[in-house]
Each structure stands twice: as C-alpha cells, then as structure tokens.
Amino acid sequence: MVGSRALRVSPCSSKLRDERGAAAVEFALIIGLLLTILFAIVGFGRAYSERVALTGAAREGARCAAVRAEGCDVEEAVHNAAGAYEVNGAISAGECDEATVGEPVTVSWNQEFTVNALVKTFEWSRPISAVFRCE
C-alpha cells in the first residue's frame, strides 16, 4: 500500500515538465527591449547631469563678469567650472562697467547633447545661460 501511493504522479508535475525552458525563451525575447530601456535611462541621466553642471558653469562665468574680478576671464571661468564636461558652443557674455552697475549681465551658449540608447542615438541642442547683476 505504501508503495502504490508513492508511485502516483500528480498532474501538476507533468505540466511543469512540459513548460520547462519557457521562461528562458521569454527572457531571450524581451532582453533586447530591456537593455535598450536601461541604456536610454543611463544616457539621459548622464545628459541631465551634464546640463546641471554646465548651468553651474554658466553661473560661475556670469558671476565673474558681474563682479569684474581682476584677472577673471569669463570663458576661462566657464571652462574651469565645467570640469569634465565639454562646452561645445560659442560663449556669449555681456560686460559690466561703471555705467552698467545694477544692470543684468548674461552668459549663454547653445550646448549639443548626445545620448546613445544602444539602438538609436538621440541628439539635441539646448541653450545654457545664467544672469547676474553688474556690481
């Protein structure tokens, strides 16, 4: 009696045996889409980080122009503050003098951004600018 019960095979175990490997096939079908989404998220995150750093660099350049610090070159201040990121547009900067005290001075340029999302490359241009008051 004990032996006959042990030999019974439940209907669930035969069904599981028939579907073995189905998860691997489904994963193989969807891994390309998942990797594309992952690379796009990482790429756009890096581009956003670059935009934030370059906006800070524009503020540093505008501050340099506004306080008219001795030996301060606006373009050099922007490039130094940008750190590892490359400023790839022509920097436009206003000038401050005694006649423009209290007036705004703007530092700006158009920055090109590129994101490689494994399957497709996205490129766009975005203005980067900062405004301070002349002192």
C-alpha positions in Angstrom: 0.0 0.0 0.0 2.7 2.5 0.8 4.5 1.8 -2.4 1.4 2.4 -4.6 0.9 5.8 -3.1 4.5 6.8 -3.8 4.2 5.9 -7.5 1.4 8.2 -8.2 2.3 11.2 -10.3 0.4 14.4 -9.7 -1.0 16.2 -12.8 0.9 19.4 -11.8 4.4 17.9 -12.1 3.8 16.6 -15.7 2.6 20.1 -16.7 5.7 21.7 -15.2 7.9 19.3 -17.1 6.3 20.4 -20.4 6.9 24.1 -19.7 10.5 23.8 -18.7 12.6 26.4 -20.5 9.7 28.7 -21.4 11.0 31.3 -19.0 14.3 31.3 -20.7 12.7 31.7 -24.2 10.6 34.6 -22.9 13.6 36.3 -21.3 15.6 35.9 -24.6 12.7 37.6 -26.5 12.5 40.6 -24.1 16.1 41.2 -23.1 16.8 43.4 -26.1 14.0 45.8 -25.2 15.0 45.8 -21.5 18.7 46.6 -22.4 17.6 49.4 -24.7 15.4 51.0 -22.0 18.3 50.6 -19.5 20.8 52.3 -21.8 18.4 55.1 -22.5 17.8 55.7 -18.8 21.5 55.8 -18.1 22.2 58.0 -21.1 19.5 60.6 -20.3 20.6 60.6 -16.7 24.2 61.4 -17.8 22.9 64.2 -20.2 20.8 65.7 -17.3 23.9 65.6 -15.1 25.9 67.4 -17.8 23.2 70.0 -18.2 23.2 70.7 -14.5 27.0 71.0 -14.4 27.0 73.3 -17.4 24.3 75.6 -15.9 26.6 75.9 -12.8 29.5 76.8 -15.1 27.4 79.5 -16.8 26.6 80.9 -13.3 30.3 81.0 -12.5 31.0 82.8 -15.7 28.2 85.3 -15.1 29.4 85.9 -11.5 32.9 86.5 -12.8 31.6 89.1 -15.3 29.3 90.7 -12.7 31.9 91.3 -10.1 34.6 92.4 -12.6 37.2 90.4 -10.7 40.7 91.2 -11.6 42.3 88.7 -13.9 38.9 86.9 -14.4 38.2 85.8 -18.0 34.6 84.7 -18.4 35.3 82.0 -21.0 38.1 80.6 -18.8 35.8 80.7 -15.7 33.1 78.7 -17.6 35.6 76.1 -18.9 37.2 75.6 -15.5 33.8 75.3 -13.8 32.5 72.8 -16.4 35.0 70.3 -15.1 35.0 67.1 -17.1 32.2 68.3 -19.5 33.0 70.0 -22.7 31.4 73.3 -23.6 30.8 72.9 -27.3 29.1 76.2 -28.2 30.3 79.8 -28.7 30.1 81.6 -25.3 28.3 84.9 -25.4 29.0 87.1 -22.4 28.0 90.7 -21.6 30.3 93.1 -20.0 30.0 95.2 -16.8 31.5 98.7 -16.3 30.7 101.7 -14.1 27.8 102.7 -16.4 26.1 99.4 -16.2 26.0 98.9 -12.4 22.7 97.2 -11.4 22.0 96.0 -15.0 21.9 92.3 -15.8 24.8 90.6 -17.4 24.1 87.3 -19.2 26.5 84.4 -20.1 25.0 81.9 -22.6 25.7 79.4 -25.4 23.9 76.6 -27.2 25.1 73.2 -26.0 24.8 70.0 -28.1 23.8 66.9 -26.1 24.1 63.3 -27.4 22.6 60.1 -25.9 23.4 56.6 -27.2 20.5 54.3 -26.3 22.0 51.1 -27.7 19.7 51.0 -30.7 19.3 54.7 -31.5 21.3 57.9 -30.9 19.5 61.0 -29.8 20.9 64.4 -30.4 19.6 67.8 -29.5 20.7 71.4 -28.7 19.7 73.3 -25.6 20.6 76.8 -24.5 22.6 77.2 -21.4 22.5 80.6 -19.7 22.9 82.5 -16.4 22.2 86.1 -15.4 23.7 88.2 -12.6 23.6 91.9 -11.8 26.6 94.0 -12.5 28.3 95.2 -9.3 
